[in-house]
Structures are given as structure tokens and as C-alpha cells.
Amino acid sequence: MHQVCADPRQAETEPPTASSDGAHDERRSAAMLALLSFAMLIVSLDQYIVVVALPDIGRNLGYSPQTLQSVISAYAVASSGFLLFGGRAADLLGRRRMLVTGLAFYAVASLAGGLATGPEAQLPARAVQGLGGALVFPSTLALINTRFAEGHERNRALGIWGGAGAAGLVVGVLLGGVLTRAFGWEAVFLVNVPLAGAAIVLSFRLIDTDNDRDQSRAFDLPGALAATGAITLLVFVLVEGPSFGWQSWQIVSAAAAGLLSSAAFVTIERRSRDPLVPPGLLAKRALAMALVIAFMFMATFGSLLYFLSIYFQDVLGYDPLQTGVAFLLPTAVVVAGSALAGRAVTRFGLRNTLAAALAVGAMGAAAVGLAVSPDGSYSALVPGLVATSIGDGVVFTTMFIAAATGVPDREHGVASGAVSTGSGIGAAVGLALLVLVANSGVQGVVGEPLRIATAEGIATAAFVIAGGIALTLAAALNLRTA
């Protein structure tokens, strides 16, 4: 018979059982996953939260029509340029440390952006927000990939994290509309301050302290700086080329400097004993394919959000709040698709899940193109919005599952940074090219003809996006995880 303990104090000092330890660890993992998903939501939503506030920002802060797009591009350029740096820093300097640092940058820059009285103060703040995002994004992904075992457990975790990230792109437009209508454009910046502050506090409570740095590994600062310079300059060229003119001295100089930085990066990496991007990392087929898919995902799915926002406001005449409400349906579908993606990958396999999602997304984008017209309605858009949102949510999660497959723990940060860089460059390239397509017929047009030309241009852009998703599908059919 088991002896009954008569002293309650002795019972209280008994060590916890293995089952209680396991339950505690499971609860802690769940809480950490919720925090990392929340941090990812903050970063993701800020890419588009300013979109519906742009007209008000332009009027109040004195932006010209040519410079207003810089409110978005300043964030995109800085974020894309520093993602590899952020991933390397997470691997070597500590993932919790970089997460907290990035969130702090985010909070301070958001405060500065909301209090800005002109472009000269707001654009640097947007760039610092981008830097914060470049530290937060790979840190959250690396923490998930090292905390959860590869396979069903990690797929489920990435499904939740991916749901937050994919939804953030759409929630940003929704929240931006609500905040702009209720409190003014300043709120789309200031809302990040309490959100990032809360995430910082929870990070210290829920994420284990970083281990001491592995002194056998070098940070490769020259390589990180060269990569950051190259990516930042080349993204700047792609984003600002249409505004400055492709033959302007600013664009030509930036392109030349970007190419020189790229050459310097290659030279430095060849000579480094511990290169920023380990040679064998990109040889992993799943990661290499994830880079391609991430680039195409943001060039296509990500760009469609921008054009839908313009369509709702400039063609259908929605105000910021109505525009935000119009994104409620796609937001719900994106979240559901992302959350189910992990289970689908576990059951049907990575390639099959990705291919099916891309096929649905391509059909959805084509349906959106057919529904967009000067006299169109929201109900006509619904079938295309639902299909596109299913593809959006599933692909977002699935491409990061592919990126984590077979990657050693010590390299998850830089692998995450590489894929995130691909998505950032894709966003810049895709939007720059598609804006040219959509705006090809609006020069010199005003009034009702401008509204009609805008609708026609957006419809054409949607068809181009559908074609881009179809090309991504063709590439995804060659995906191998070995």
C-alpha cells in the first residue's frame, strides 16, 4: 500500500510529477506561440495599415502625389534590406533579444510617425519601423522552428503563426479604415505603441533567456552590411524608379551602388570562414523553392490587397471605414485558410497542399479581374475574394513550412531571414510593375473618365496577378523536400 502523507507541508514540497511537468511545458509553449503570433500580427498588419489613410496623410502632411507612395515604400525598403541581418542577429545574438529589440524600434518609430508634422519626420520613422520588422519577423519564425519539432507539431504551430501573419496583411487595411475614420490618420501609427509595448513585457515572461553566444561563430558583419546595402538599394530602385524616372541620376546611382554592394557581398562570402548565408543552406531544395514562392506570393497575393483598396475608394466611392469593413470577409477566410494549412500539409503533403492552394488562388484572382468594373458591386467580387483568400492563407503558411524543412536549429534565423527577404523584394517588385500596368491608361485623365480608366487598369492588374500565381503553381509542382 502507498503511505499517506500526514503533513500537508511535506505534500506541498513534493516535486511535480512528470505529467504535471509536461502539462506546464505544453501550456508555456502554447502561451509562447500566442505571443509570437501576436508579434507577427503587429509586423504584418503595418505593411498595409496606412493604405486607406494615405489620402488623409497626404493632405495633412503636405505629400505630393509623386511622394505619397513613399509612406509605404520607406517601410518596404528598410524591412527588405535588413531581414538577412535580422536573421543572422537572431541566430548569433539571441532570438528573444532581437525580438524585444525589434519591438522596441517598432514602438518608438510608431510614436514618431504618429506625431510627425511633415514627410521629413515621418519617412525616417517608417524606415525605422521597417528595421524593427526585419528583426521581429525572423526572430518569431526561428523561435517557433526551434521550439516545435519538425512534422505535425511544427506544422500546427506554423499554421497558427501563419494565420496571424497572413491575416495581418488584410487586418491592416480593415483596422486602418476603422482607426482613420474614428480618430484620424495618426491612429494608424499610434496604435502600435501599446501593442508592441505589451508584446515586449510578455516576451520577458514567456520566452526563455537566450543562451550565451557561441564564440566559435563569427557574425560576418562585412557580409551583413554588404547584403543589407545591396538589397536596400536595389529595392529602392524598383520602388522609386517610376517616381524619379528610370534614367534619373538618383536611380542610376542607386542601381550602380546596389550592384557594387552585391559583388562585394559575393566576394566577402567566398572568403568568410563563417559566411552570413552558409553555402549548403540554399542547396536545400525545399528552402530554395520557398524563396521563389515567397517572392511570387508577395508580388501577386500581396499586391492585390493594394489594388482592392484603391478600387473600393476611388471607383466604388467607399470611405476609409467602409473600405475596412469590405475586408472583413477576406480576413476571416485568410485566417481560416492559414490555420488549416498546417493540418493539410501533414495529411496531404507539402507539394499537394501548395499546388491546390495556388490553383484556387489563381482562379480567384481571375474572378476578381472579371468582377472589377466602373459599375461593379461588392457582391460581384465575393466569389473571387473568397477563392483568393483561401489561396492567400494556405500559401503563406505552407511556404514557411517548406522553408523550415531540414534546416538545422543554428541556421533557422538566417533561413527565415532569407525567405522573408524574398517576400519583401517580391512585394516591392510586384507592386512597382503592377502599378505601371494599372496606371498605363490614367495619364491626363480626370473626372468620370479617370474613374473608368482606374477600374480598367485594376482589372488588368488582377489578370496579371492571376497569371503570376499560375506561374508560381508551375514552379511549385517541382517542389521536393529532400
N, C-alpha and C positions, 0 to 999 in steps of 0.2 A: 504494500500500500504506500501511496505517496504521503509524506509527512506534511501536515498542515502547518503553516507558519502562524504562530500566535501573535507575534509582534508586528503591528502594522508598519512601523518604521522600517523594519527589515524588508517587508514586502515592497516598500517604496524604493528601496535601494537595489532591488534585484535588477540585473542587466536586462535590457529589452530582448525579446525573443527574435529569432531570425525573421519570423513572419512580420513582426512589427517593424523591424529594420527595413524590410522590403517594402512595406506599405508606406513608410515615411519617405523612402527614396523615390517611390513612384509618385507620391504627392509633390515632392520637391521638383522632380522632373517635369511634372505637369505644370506647376507654377512657373518654372523657368521657361518652358515652351510658350506659355501665355505671355510672359514678359517679352520674349524675343519676337513673337508675332506682333505684339503691340508696338515695339520699336520699329519693326519692319513697316507696319502700317503708317507710322508717323513719316518715315522717309519716303514711302511710296506715294502717299496722298499729296505730298508737297510738290511733286512734279507737275500736277495739273490743278492744284487748288487755286492758283492765281488766274487760270484761264478765263473764267467768267467775270473776274474782277478787272481784267485788263482795260476795258473801256473807261471805268472809273479811275483806275490808276493813271492812265494816260492823261485824262482831263485834269486831275488834281495835281499831278506832279510835273506836268509840262513835257511829257514824252511826245516826240513826233511820230507820225505813222510809221516811219522807217526805223525808229529806235525802240518802239514799244515791244517788239518781239524779243528784245534783249532781256526783258524780265524773265522770260523762260530760258533763253539760251545761256545766260550767265550761270544759271544753276546747272544746266546740262553740260556745259564745257568744263566747269570745275569738277563736277561729280565724275564725269568720264575720265578726266585726266588723272585723278588721284585714286582710282579704285585699285589698281595694282599695288600702289604704295600702301593703301589701307590694308589690303590682304596680307602683304608681307609684314607690315607692322603688327597685325593681329597674330601671326604665327610666331614672331620673334619677341615682341614686347609684351604680349599678353592680350587675350581676346576680351576679357572683361575691361581691362584698362582702356583699350581702344574703343570699345562700345561706349563707355562713360565719357571719354574724351570727345567722341563724335557727337553724342547727345548734348554735351555742354556747348560745343561750337554751334549746334543747331539752335539751342535756346537763346544764346547771346545774339546770333545773327538774325533770328526771327524778331527779337525785340528791336534791333536796329532797323530792320526792314519796315516794321510797322510804324516806327517813329520818324522815318525818313521824310524829308521835305522836298526832295528832288532826286533825279536819276543818279547824280554823282554820289549820293549816300546810299541809295537803295541797291544799285547794281553790285557794288562790292559786298553788301550784306547777302545778296542772293548767291554770290560766288562762295562765300564762307558757309552758307547753308549747304551748297553742293559738296564742299570739303567735308562737312560733318556727315553728310550722307555717304560719302566714299569711305568713311571709317566705320559707320554703323552697319552698312549693308553686308560686307564680307565678314564682319565680326559675328553678326547674328547667325549667318549661314554656317560659319565654321564651328560655332558653339553647338549648333544642332547636329552637325555631321560627326562631331567627336563625342557628343553625349549619348546619341542613339545609335544602336547597332545597325549596320547595313542590312537592308532587306525590309521586311514588313514593318518593324519598329520605326526605322528611319523614314520609310515611305509615308507612314501615317503622320509623323511629325512634320515632314516637309509639306504634306497636304494642308495641314493647319497653317503653317508659316506661309506657304504659297497662297493660301486663300486670303490671308491678311495683305500680302503684297499685291496680288492681282486686284483685289477689291479696292486697295488704296488708290490705284490709278483712277478708278471710277468714283469712289467715295470723295476724292479730292474735288472733282467737278461738282458733285452734289453739295458737299459741305461749303465749298466756295460760294455757291449760289445762295445758300441759306445765310451764311455769315455776311456776305456783301449786302444782301437785302436788309438784314436786321440791324447791322452795326457799322456798315461801311467797309471799304476795301482794306482798311488797316487790320481788321479782324482776321483776315486770311493769313497774316503773318503772326499776330499776337497769340492766336490760339495754340501755336506750337510751344510757347513758353511753359505753360503749366503741364502740357503733355510730356515734353522732354524732361522737365523737372521731376515729375512723378516717376518716369522710367529710370532716371538716374538713381533716385532713392531706392527703388525696388531692385536695381541691379546689385547694389551692395548687400542686400538681404538675401537674394535668391541665387546668385551666381557665385560659385566658389572662387576664392582668391587665386590669382594667376600663379603658376609655378615660377620659380626662378628662371631667368633666361638661360637658354642653352648656349654656353660660351663658345662651343665648337662651331657655331653657325655665325656667319657674317651677315650684316643687314644688307649689304650691297647698295649703299647709299648712292654711289655714282650711277648705278644701273637704274635705281628707283627714280632719281631725278631726271635721267635721260628719257625714261619711259613716260614719266609724267609730262615732261616738256613736249615730247613728240605727240602724244595723244591730245593734250590740251590744244596745241597749235593747229593740228590737223582738224580737230572737231570745230575749232573756231573758224577755220577756213570754210568748212562745209556749211556751218550755220549762218555765218555772216557774209558769205560770198554774194548771195543775191542782193543784200542791202548795200554793201560797199561797191559792188561791181567786181567781176572776176579778174579784171585786169588792173584794179586799183593797187596802189603801192602797199596798202595795208595787207591785202590778201596775198599778193605776190611775195611780200617779205615774210609773212607768217607761214606760207607754204614752204618756202625755201628753208626757213629755220626749223620747221617741223621735219622735213626730210633729213636735214643735217642731224637733228636730235635722234631720229630713227636709226641713222647709220652709226651714230655714236653708241646707241643702246646695243646694237648688234655686236659691235666691236668689244664693248665692255663685258657683255655676257659671255663671249667666247673666251675671254681671259680671266673671268672670275672663278675663284675656287668654289664659291657657293652662290651661283647665279640667282637673280631675282626669280626667274622662271626656270626651274630645273629642266634640262633637256628632255628627260623621259616623261615629263608631265603631259606635254601636248601630244606625245606619241600615243597616249591612251585614247582609243578610238571614240569611246563614249564622251570624253571631255571635249575632244576636237569637234565632234558633231554638235555638242551642246553649245560651243562657241558660235557656230554657224546659225543654229536655230535661235539663240538669244539675239543675235544681230538682226535676223529677219523678223523675229517676234515683235521687237520694238519698232522696227521700220514699218510694220504693217498694222498689227493689232493696236499698238501704242499710238500710232499716228491717227487712226480712225477716230479716237476719242476727241482729238483736237478739231477735226472737221465736223463731227456731230455737234460739238458745242457752237461752232460758227453757224452751222445750218439752223439750229434751234433759234439763235438770237437774230442773225442777220437776214434769214429767209422767212422763218415762221413767225418772227417777231416776239419771241419769248423774252421775259425779263430774267435777271440772274436767278431769282428763286424758282421760276417755272423751269428754267434750264436745269437747275439742280434736281428738281423733282422728276424731270424726264429721265434722269439717270438712275432712279430707284430700281426699276425693273432690271436693267443690265447689271447693276451692282449685286442684287440678290442672286442672279444666275451665275455671275462670276464667282462669288463666294461658294456657292454650292458646287460648281464645277471643280474649283481648286481643292475643296475639302474631299471630294470623291476621287480625285486623281490618284492619290497615293494607293487607295484600295484597288483602283483599276489597274495600276501598274503591277501590284502584287498578284492580281488574278490573271490578267491578260498579257502581261509583259510590257516592257518599256516601248518597244517599237510599235506594237499594235495599238497601244493606247495613244501614242503621239500621232500616228498616222490617222487614226479615226478622228481625233480632235482637230487636226489641221484640215481634214476634208470637210468637216462640219463648219469650221470657221471660214473656209474659202466660199462655201455656198452661202453662208450668212452675209459675208461682205458683198457678194454679188447681189444678193437680195436687197441689201441696203442701197446699193447703187441704183437698182431699178425703182426703189420707192422714193428716192430723193427727187423732188421736183419743186418748181416755184409754188405750185398749188397743192403740195403734198400734205399729209397729215401724220400725226404720231402713230395712229393705229396702223397705217400702211407700213411703218418701219418695224413694228413689233416682231414679225417672224424673223427678219434679218437680224435684229438686235439680239433676240434670244439665241439664235444659232451662233452668231459671232461671239457672244458672251460665254457660251459653253466652250467653244474652242479656246477663247482667251484664258479662262480659268484653268482648264486642264493643261494646256501647253505651258503656261507659266510655271506650274508646279513640276511638271514632267521634265522640263529641260534642266531644272536644278537637281532633280533626282539623277539624271544622266551625268551631270557634271560631278556629282559626288561618288559615282560608282568606281570602285577600285583605287581611289585616291588615298594615300597614307595620311594618318592623322596630322603629321607635322607639316603637310602641304595643303591642308584644306583651306587655309586663309587665302593663299595666293591663287588656288584653283577657283575659289569663289570670286576673288577679285578679277580674275581673267574673264570669267563668264559675265560678270557684271559689267566689265569694260566693254565687252562685245555688245551687250544690250544698250549701253549708253551711247556707243558710236552708232549703233543701228537707229536709235531714236533721232540722233542728230542728222544722219544721212537721209533717213526715210522722210522726215518732216521737211527738210530742205528741198528735196526733189519733188515731193508731192505738193508742196506749196507752189512751186513753179508750175506744175501741171494744173492745179486748181485755179491759179490766178492768170492763166495764159489768155483768158478772154475778158478780163475785167479792166484792162488799162483804158483810161479815158472814158469810162462809162459811169454814169451817175443815175440816181433815182431808181425807177422801176426796172430799166434795163440792167442796172447793176445787180439788183436782187435776182433777176432771172439768170444772169451770167454767173453769179455766185453759186446758185443751185446747180447749174450745169457743170461747173468746174468741180464741185464737191462730188457729184455723181461720177464724173470721170475718175476722180481720185479714188473713190470706193472700188471701181472696177480694177484700177491698177493695183490696189491693195489686195483684192481677191486673186489677181494673177500672182502677186508676190507670195501669198500664202500657198498657192498651188505649187510654186517652185520650191518652197520650203518642204512641202509634202514629198516632192520627188527626192529631195536630199534626205529626208528622214527615213525613207524606205531603205536606205543603205546603212542605217544605224546598226552597229554591233557593239555589244558591251564587253567583248573580250579583246 
